[in-house]
């Protein structure tokens, strides 16, 4: 029998990406600056992680004009929501097995 950690999603598992996914999982979509401020990282670091999540098919990025400025909106794809749910379920499984009596 293999340990459940082997089924954790390596794309999501990094703390920053997990935090981004968790923040996006709570909403339909969010503006780039909101996620940046929520996760407490820089624009460039968020951009790097969003690129990785987008390439994995977990995050959708859309840009919309707001007057003279372009706003960037982020949302989880259906695949991203499912991957996040699976990842959290595995973390819960690991935590539960660690506290179960022997």
Beta strands, then each sheet from edge to edge (+ up, - down):
strand 1: 30-31
strand 2: 59-66
strand 3: 69-76
sheet 1: 1+ 3- 2+
end
